[in-house]
């Protein structure tokens, strides 16, 4: 697929867009990432420069070449072999189905083929409901979902996404992208594993609204977690980089990151548990070896890579930074081909909202 990548560190939106789009000619879609304070101005400037080009974007820490930065504007242009429809799902917290017909029409117009179409999305909140809503449409056509939760929003501000120059809160922006000259394959990477002898617990009480796992096996969740690992409760939150919770569904394990302890000893997470879910404590594995395995699989299945887009969880970003592995990770992803990554506050992949995961789309 034909792709263009431009960037700028300039803090003036007009100048930054001019620098980042230098050489961008006749794009069929534009995707951008910027500092939170620049998103609205960048969206409007791109609309003025490319009034007929579908455009989506949001704020993010971005990975490009050797930089991981939240002060850089990244502009990605998709060429003439991309068939694209963009849109927005508004009112995620109250009426997520409000704009679902627009998504259905977008998928129909793009006309997904065999492993050549994805839906790329970026959302502000209510991820589980969003994924379920989108897959009402995407599942019928076997269009894979790849996306992330907006990250990089200053305290006291609301997350937002941009679609065709307009700004939306409590929303998801999406692009249904078909590669007419090749394939688009998707991958996810989990560096936390369920040990063969891991204890399995049952979520016996939850609070879906606050994403609290209140009890496991009829005991306070924090008590069960602390006792199993032999650590004080005061260390549970900081221990998320080593031992997050896992939600087990069949043969699949989905990471649920704990970030707080609630009243009565509950664990507050970034992903919901349902009552009667099977829960286990996961363990950090050899992430360098897992990274290498992921890249080997990508190379084996995609002999002519033109572009790689990834979403790396903020907790993985922090772990790799603490372990002095982030630069190596970015260099390794760049060895696959042209690569742009962002840091997500959560990740969406296929039919699930996940935590502490990397998801990516690989374009032939």
N, C-alpha and C positions, 0 to 999 in steps of 0.2 A: 504494500500500500504506500502511496505517495504521502509523505508527511514532512512538515516544516516545523522546526523548533527555534524560537527566538527568546531572548531574555534581556532584562534590564534591571539595574539596581537603582535607577533614578527615582526619586521620591515624588516627582511631578508626573501626574498621570499622563498628560498629553505627551510629554517628552519620552516617558517610559514606553508608551504604546508605539510611538514613532521608532524608537530604537529596537523594540522587541519584534516589530513587524517588518523591519527592513528586509526586503527580498521576498516577502510573502506575496505571491501573485495568484489571483483567481482561486482562493480557497473555497471548498464546498462545505466546510464547517470550521469553527474556531472554538478551542477550549482554552481557558486561561485560569491562572492561579496567581493571587496577589496578596499583599498584606491587607488585613481587614480594613484599615483606614482608606485603602485605595480601591476597593472592589467596585463601589458604585461609580466612581469617576472613570475607572478603566472600562467598565461595562458600557457606559455612555459614549466614551471615546471610540471604542471598537464599533459601536453601532453607527456612529457618524462616518467612520472610515470605510466600513463594510456593511452598508445598510441592508443588503439583500442576503447576507451570509448568516445562517443559523449559528448562534453563539451561546455557550453556557460557561459558567465559571463560579468561583468562590474563593475564600481565603484559605491559605494553607502554608505549612512549611513544605518547601519543595526540594526534591533531589534532582540536580541536573549537573552532569559532568562531575566536578569535584566539590561542589557546594551543597550544603544543606542549610537553607535559609528561609526565614519568614519575611524577609525584606526584598525579595526578588520577584519581579513579574515574569511569569513564564507564559508564552503564547504558543499553542500547538495548532498548526493548520493541517487539515486533512484535504488531500487532493481530489482530482476528478474521478478516481476509482473508488471513492467513498460515497455511498448512497446513505443519506442521513436525514433523520427527522428529530428535532429537539422539542422539549416541552417542559411543563411544570405540573407537579401535583401539589395543590395548595391544601391548607387546613388539615395538616397531618394529625394534629392532636384532637381534632373534633370530627372531621368529615373526610377521611382519606380517599374515599371513592369519588369525591366531587368531580375530579378531572379525569377519571379512568377511561372515558370514551376517547379522549384525546390520545392517550397512550395506545389504546386499541387501534385507532386509526393510523397512528404513526407506524406501528408494527405492520399493519396491512399494506401501507404505502411502500415501505422499505422492501417487503417481500422476502423474509428470511429463507436462506437455503440451508445447505448442510455444513454446519460448523463455520459459517462465514458471517454471522451476525451476533452482536452483543448489545445489551443495554447497559450503558455506563451512567451511573447516578451519583449524586452528592446530596445528602440530606442534612437537615438541621436537628431533627428529633424523631422520636417515636419509630425507631427502626424496625422493631418486630412487626408492627402493624403495617408499615410501609412495604416490607418484603412480602408479606402475605398478600397485600393488595396488588402489588405489581405482578406477582406470579399468577394471579387470576388470568392475566393477559399473556404474560411471557411463557408460562408453562404450556399453554396450548400450542405454541409455535416452537417450543424448545429453544427459546432465546435465553442465553445465560446472562445473569445479572452480576455485574462487578461494580463495586462502589465503596464509598466511605462516608463517614459522618464528619461534618464540618468541624475542623479543629483550628485553633488560633484566634478564637474570639476573646477579646479583652473582658475582664470581670465587669459585670454590670451592663454589658452589651448583649444583644441578641444575634445569634447566628443567622446568616442569610446566604441566599444563592442568587445568581443572576441568569436570566434567560432573555436573549435578544434585547439587551439594554435595560431591562426592567429588574428591580430588586424585590425579592420575596423572602419573608420570614415564615417560620412554621411551614416549611415547604421542602420539596425535593426537585432539583433540576435533573433532567435526563437527556441522553442522546441515544437513539437507536441507530447503530452504525452497521452497515453491511459493506464488507470488502468485496468488491466485484472482480478483483484480480487475484484473490487468494483466500486464505483462511484467517479466522481469528480464534485462537484457542485460549482457554482460561486456566489458571492454576491458583492453588492456595498452598500456603506453607505454615505448618504448625511445628514449633520447636519445643512444645511441651507434650509429654507423652503420658499415657496411662500405663503404669507398671503392671505386669502380669498378676502380681499378688496384691494389687491395690484394693483397699477396702471400698466397698460400694455402699452408699447411703441412699436413703429415700427422703426426698423433700416433703416433709409432713405438714409444714405450714409456710406459706409465702404471702407476700404483699405485692401483687402485680403492679400496682400504681407506683410504688416507690422502688421497685426491683429489689426487694428485700427477700433474702432466704432466711426466714425467721427460725425455722427448726429443721434439723436433720434427725431422723429416727426419734422424733418427739423430744429432742433435747435442743437447747439453744445452739444455733449453727456455729457461732464463734467458739463455743466450748468444745464442740466435736472437732473442729479444725485444729484448735490449739493442742488438744490432748493427743490427736493423732500424730502431729509433728513434734510434740514435746517442746513447744515454745509458749511464751506468755502471750496473752491476748493483745498486749500493747504492740507486738511485733507483726500481727496478722496483716495489717494494711501494707506495710513496707515489704512484706514477704511475697507480695503478688508477683514480683519479677522472677521469683524462683518457683513458687507453688501457687498458681491460680487454681480456681475451681474449674471443674469440667462437667458439662451436661452431656450425658451419654444417651444417644438415640440409636438403637440398633448397634451397628458396627462403627458408627461415627461418634467422634468426641468433639464437642464445641466448647471453646474456652469462654468462661464467664469471669471477668476480672472484678475482684472485690476491692472497694475503695473506702469503705467506712464500716464502723460497728454501730448498730442502732440500739435503741432502748430494748432491754431484755436480752441483749446478746445476739441480735440478728446480724447478718452480714449483708451490707448494701453493695449491689453490684451494678456493672454497666450493661448487663444482659439479664433478662428475666428468667426465672425458674418458674415452672408450673408445679402445682401439687402433684405428688407421686412421680416426679422426675427422678431418674437415677443420677446421683451426684458422686463425684470422686475428686480427690485432690491430685492434681497433675504435678509433674516434675520436669524441670528444665533439663533438656538433653544436650548433646553436642551440636550446638547451632551451626558451627562452621561446616561440619560434615553434612548436616541437613541442607544448608544453603547450597553446597556443592551438588548434592543429589538433585535438588530442584533445578539447578541450572543444566545439569546433564540431561534431565528429562526434557526440558524445554528445547535444548539443542537437538536432541534426537528426533523430536516430533516436529520441529520447525527448521528445516534446512536453509531457508532463505528468509531470515528475520529482517523485517524492515523497521519495526518499532515495538518497544515494550513500554507499557504503562503499568505502574504498580501503586498500591496503597499499603503502607507499612504502619502498623499500629503505633500510637504514641508510646505505649509501654515497651514495645520492641525497640523503638527509637532510643528510649532512655536506657534500656538494657545494653544495647550495642554501644551507646555513648560511654556508659560506665565501664564497659569491658574493652574500650578502645578498639571496637570492631566496626564502627559505623563507616569509616572511610573505606575499609576493605569491602564492606557490604556494597557500598555505592559503586566502587570500582568493578567489583565482580558482576553486578547487574549491568553495568555499562559494557562489559565484555561481550554480552549477548548481542548488542547492537545499539542503535539509538534508544536511550532510556530516559524517561521522566518518571519520577515517583513523587508521591506526596505522603504526608503523615496524617493518619486518620484518627479521630476520636473513637472510632469503631469501624468495622468493615462489614460489607454486605457481599455475600457470595452465593450465587444460585438461589436457594430457597431459605437461606439462613442469615441472620445477623450474628456476627461473631466478634470476639475480642482477641487481642494479642496475636493477631494473625497477619500474614502478608497475602494479599490477593493481587493477581496481575492478569493482564490481557496481552497476548502476543500476536502481533500482526505479521502475516506473510508479506 
